[in-house]
Amino acid sequence: MSSRKITTVLMGSVQELPAFLEGLESWCIESGLEMRHARQFVLMLDELLTNVVVHGYQGHGGWIEVVVEALESMALEARIS
């Protein structure tokens, strides 16, 4: 896996998450991650982002920046702000 990074800004709605997460899963696999690990990683982010939208923003929306980096060590790093 070569070092690659993806940065996305979401508007904080549950409706936009499926398309973002589907694209992220494809990006993870293209970056060299095994499918099962990509799915586990995307599931974790789905839970996290859904909680931010539902409980943090209480369904009113708000900016969420998501940065995911595929590291040389076959690891993924995610930053949410």
C-alpha positions in Angstrom: 0.0 0.0 0.0 1.5 3.3 -1.0 0.9 6.3 1.2 -2.3 8.0 -0.1 -4.7 10.5 1.5 -8.3 11.4 0.9 -9.9 14.5 2.4 -13.7 15.2 2.4 -15.9 17.8 3.9 -19.4 16.6 4.8 -22.4 18.8 5.6 -23.4 16.7 8.5 -26.5 14.9 7.2 -27.2 11.2 7.5 -28.4 11.2 3.9 -24.9 11.9 2.5 -23.2 9.2 4.4 -24.0 6.1 2.3 -22.5 7.6 -0.9 -19.4 8.9 1.0 -18.8 5.5 2.7 -19.3 3.5 -0.5 -16.6 5.7 -2.2 -14.4 5.4 0.8 -14.6 1.6 0.8 -13.6 1.5 -2.9 -10.7 3.9 -2.1 -9.5 1.6 0.7 -9.5 -1.4 -1.6 -7.8 0.5 -4.4 -5.2 1.5 -1.8 -4.4 -2.2 -1.2 -6.5 -3.0 1.9 -8.2 -6.4 2.0 -11.9 -6.2 1.4 -12.9 -7.4 4.9 -10.6 -4.8 6.6 -12.0 -2.1 4.3 -15.5 -3.0 5.3 -14.6 -3.1 9.0 -12.9 0.3 8.7 -15.9 1.8 6.8 -18.4 0.3 9.4 -16.4 2.0 12.2 -16.5 5.4 10.4 -20.2 4.9 9.6 -20.9 4.5 13.3 -18.7 7.4 14.3 -20.1 9.8 11.7 -23.7 8.8 12.3 -23.2 9.5 16.1 -21.7 12.9 15.3 -24.6 13.8 13.0 -27.4 12.4 15.2 -26.1 13.2 18.7 -23.5 16.0 18.1 -25.4 18.1 15.6 -28.8 16.7 16.7 -29.8 16.3 13.0 -29.3 20.0 12.3 -26.2 19.6 10.2 -22.7 21.0 10.5 -19.4 20.7 8.8 -17.4 17.5 9.3 -13.9 17.2 7.8 -12.8 13.6 7.3 -9.2 12.8 6.4 -8.1 9.2 5.8 -4.6 8.2 5.0 -3.4 4.9 3.8 0.0 4.4 5.5 3.0 2.4 4.2 2.6 0.0 7.1 -0.8 -1.3 5.7 -2.6 0.8 8.3 -5.3 3.4 7.9 -5.4 6.6 9.9 -8.6 8.7 10.1 -9.0 12.2 11.5 -12.4 13.7 12.1 -12.8 17.4 12.8 
